[in-house]
Every structure is written in C-alpha cells, then in structure tokens.
Amino acid sequence: MAKKSLSELRLFYRADPRLPQYEMAVPREWIDGNKHVNACYYLAAVKDPALAAHNEWDYGVEFRARTGQSNFVLESQVVHIRELLLGDRLLVTTRILELDDKRLHLLFEIINKREGYLAALAQYLTIHVTMGPPPKSCAIPDDLRSRLERIQAIHSQVPMPPGADRLKRLGPPKRFFKEATR
C-alpha cells in the first residue's frame, strides 16, 4: 500500500473508538474577522474534552475532592491543519501519550465530524499537584498511575494521527531538572 500524503489523509478522517471522544459545535464567539475559528480557540476546543476524559479516568472532579490533588498544564502546542467554520460539528479525542512519576502528556485530535477531516492537533504536558495552599508538584499516586498506565497501553495501540510528526517534544530535557535543582 502506498503511503498517503497529509492532504489525502485530511479527507474522511475518523476517530478511533478506543480514545475518549467529545462532541461540540463551533460557537459564534470563536469566529474572527477571517470568518473562521481564531487560533486562540483551538485550545478552548480541547478544554471540555480534557475535563471529560479526566472524569472518565477518575482523575477529575471526584478525584480532586477526594484527594486534594489534581494536575496543571505546564506546556501546550497546537498544530493547525485545516480551518474550522461557524457551526462546524467537532469531535475531539483525548489520548495519553506518555506519563512518568509526576507528568502526563496528552494529545487531542480536533476533527470536523460532518466533513470528515482532521482540523488540528493539540497537546498538553501536565504536572500532578497537591492543591495546597500553595499548590505543589507531587508524585502521581500509585493506584492512579497504574490506572493511567493501563489506559495509555490501550491508547498506544491507536496509530498516531497525520501531522503528529509536526508536534514538538514537550518538557525540558531531564538534565535541565538536575541543573535547576542544584
């Protein structure tokens, strides 16, 4: 089978059912003078899907109430592939790419559901925190980490979306942490 170009893969793109999915419509307030979704709203498009996935993984509202712990976004990136317009129906997937003792790396696919194309990718690097006061980074509890590792193992079976090669590696190199804590 010949390798397809990114432009060919933009058509008839479907979300993998192994990933959490969230649907919404593009609201009027996201539209700019160019009559498409302004760049700043692509991160807004993944906010509710991220919260829904965290709740599905028992790492959301109930987890925070029960443990006094949560996670905060350290870094984010958006890769724009194709524009979105007013009223477009979106399907956003959430995938765990990697995790370690304190951090979780998430990837979101923003899909135009009606037209069947991948519009953008977004990624977050989050850090696990105890809410304090003040909030402070801490290790992900063992039971949560085991649960997230099982989910990540399922997500790792899903092929990476087209355009993923444009994503930057998030987070500083490990040696930075060693130098910064001296």
Disulfide bonds with the S-S distance in Angstrom:
none
